[in-house]
Amino acid sequence: QVQLVESGGGSVQAGGSLRLSCVASRYTYSRDCMAWFRQAPEKEREAVALLYIGDGATYYDGPVKGRFTISQDNAKKTLYLQMNSLKPEDTAMYYCAWRPGSCEWDSSWYKDWGQGTQVTVSS
């Protein structure tokens, strides 16, 4: 089991930027996956960005591609999500998650989650 703690959320105006952080209790260097998900009120939790810890390969959901960047600092056991050009529709609770093995877009594949950090974008 991996404990995850997110931070960095807040309120910004449309067009602004935020950087989320997720510190893991342990970090692996194998082909495990870390991911950022978000969940808006009354909506399903959706993956926005995936990262393979071992080689740093990244994948993005369509609506955030070109605006969000997922990255990691292995030495700090930290996952980041740089969010630029934020839009009101990005408003949600953002969660990081970890799973052994391949990255998956479906949240049901992940068992280890952080508590979430709120992002609110006003127009």
Disulfide bonds with the S-S distance in Angstrom:
Cys22-Cys96 1.95
Cys33-Cys103 2.00
